[in-house]
Every structure is written in structure tokens, then in C-alpha cells.
Amino acid sequence: EAYATLGNLLSDSNRFDEAEAAFQQAIELSPNYATAWHWYSLHLTNNFPLRVNEAIDLAEKAAELDPRSSIISNWLGSVYWRRGLFSVAERQYKKLIELDPDFSQGYRSLAGMSISSLGQFQQALVYALKVKELDPGNIVSLIILLQIYLELDDLAAAESIREQMQE
């Protein structure tokens, strides 16, 4: 755990080679520690976008080690999305929602992907409304809803969301 945490700190300090060595040390010392695999995947994705396939492998290993972790499952969907594997990402998010139907981030990720990568605003609205139900005060969720309503040209609904954001 200490080496995985050190990897995060070094990554945040732009000391990328040292961060990678720390993540590798964490995995060597505790190969079943899913969080180390997850955070190493985050590090690669955030700092080395051309290493997305490695990041996917690491995220898949994390999910294999901890298949009930909602955070790891959501991250796996996100790396698939970033790789342009939209149908694979969608299946991953839906699998997450099936395992943890109250985890709002799974719906939020589906809404975001539906908007930005698929242009499916009606479907995004369904997901975004579910997020609002599960996490009503979340400003990111309200921003997503506002964007959807503007895309759907529902100005009254958009104004209502704007007012909620203002509150």
C-alpha cells in the first residue's frame, strides 16, 4: 500500500519514472493488491496516453483481483471508453450497474459517454436522471443534465437545472 501511495504522490509531482518504479514495486511486493494495479493504470492513462493498451491490461487485472469494486469497475469502463471501445465500455458500465445499482458514477459515466462519444442524448438523459435521483446535489451531474437539455432544445428544463445549480 505504501509503494502504491508513493506512486500516486510521485505521479502527481510529475516524477513519472519514479512513480512507475513505485507502482511496479507495489505489485511485486503484493501482486494481489488490486488498488496498485488500478492506480498504475490511472498513472499511465493520465500521463502516457499512447500506453492506453497497457493501462487497459492493468485495469483488467485490477478488476480480476477485485471484481466487486465499483471504483475499479468504473475505471475499467473508462479506459475502454478512452480507447474508443464504446460497446465494450458500455457493457462494462452496465455490468457495474447490475452489481451496484446505487453507484451513481456508473450512470454518470454512461451519460457522459452517450453525450460526448455517441451523440445519444435521449439515452444520456435516462442515465443522467438516474444519477440525479441517486446523488441529487452533485454539481457535475447537474452540469451533465444542463448540457443534455440544451442539446435536446428543452430550454425550460435547462433553466430549471440552472436554477438548481444556482441554489
N, C-alpha and C positions, 0 to 999 in steps of 0.2 A: 504494500500500500504506500509506503514511504517513497519508493522509487517512482511509482505511477504519479504520485502527487508532485514529486520533484520534476518529473517530465512535464507536467502541466505548467508549473511555475517557470521552467526554462523556456517552454514554448511561448508563454505569454511575454517573456523577456526577449523574444526573437533570438534565442540561443538554440537554434534548431538542431544542430548536430548533437549538442549535449542533451537536448530533450529526447532525441531519438535513442541515444545510448541509454538514458534513464528508463525509457519505456521498455527497451529490449532487456535491460537488467531486471525490471519488474516481472516481465514474462518469464525470464529464465528462472528466477527465484520462486515464482508462484504461477506456473503455467495454467492453472485453473481459475485464476483471478480474472473474471470477465471484465471488470472495470478497467484493468490495464489494457486489454485488447480494445475496448471501446474508446478509451481516451487516446490511445495511439492512433486509432482510425480518425478521430477528430483532428488530431495534430496533423496528420497527413493531408486530410481534406482541406483544412483551413490554410495550410502553408505550402502545400505542394499539389496543386490541382491536377497536375499531369500524372500523379500517382494514385488516381482515383481507383484503379483496379486493385491496388494493394489495400487501399482503405476499405474497399468492399470486402476483401478477404478477411481483414481484421475484424470488421463489424460482424461478418457472418460467424466467425469464431466466437466472438463475444456472445452472440445470440445463441449459439450452440451450447456454450457453457452456462448461460443463464436465460433459458427460453421464456421465463415468466417475467423478466424485467421489461416493464413498459418503456422505460427510457431507452434501453438498448434496442428494443424492437422498433421504436420510432426512429432512432438513429439509422438503423439498417434501411428502413424505407427511405430516409433522406439521402443516403449515399446512392441508393438505386436511382432516385429522382435526379440527383446531380449528374449521374452518369447518362441520363436520358432514357433509362429503362422504366418508362412510365407505367406500363402494365404490371411489371414486377413490383414496382414501388406501391402501386395501388393495392395489389394483393397483400403486400406486407402490412400496409396500414389497416386493411380490413381484417387481417388476421389479428393484429394488435387489438382492434376494437372488439373483436369477438372474445378475446381473452380478458380484456379490461374495458368494458363498455363505459365506464365512468372516467376514463383517462381522456381529458379534453384535448390534449395535444395531438392525439391520433386523428381526431376530426379536424383540428386546425390544420394539420399537415395536408390532409386530403383536400380541404378547402383551398389552401394555398396552391397546391399542385393543379387543382382543377381550374383555378383562375389563370395562373401565370404560364402554365405549360400546355394546358389542354383547351383553354377557352370555353370551358363548360360552366357557365355562370349559374344556370339553374341548379345544377348538381352541387356546385360550390355553396349555393345558398342553403341547401338542405344541411350540409355539413356545418356551415357557419352558425346556423340557428341552433344546432345541437350543442356547439361549443358555448354559445351564449346561455343556453339552458344550464349547462354543467358548470360554467365559470362566468357568471353574469357581469362581473365588474372588470373583466380583463380588457385592458385598453387595446391590446393587439387584436383581439377578437372583434372588438367594435370597429377598428380600422378596416379589417377584412370585410365586415358586413357593409360598411360605408362604401367601400370600393365596389362590392358586388351590386349594391343598389344603384350606384351611379352607372355602372356598366349596363344594368337592366333598364335604365332610364326611369327608375322609380324614385322620383325626387322627393315625394312625401316621406317615404320610408328612410331615404338618405338623411333628410332633415331631422327626423325623429332620432336617428342614430347620432347625428351631430350634437343634438341637444343632450343626449345621454352622455356623450363624451365630455361635453362642457361641464356637466354636473360632476 
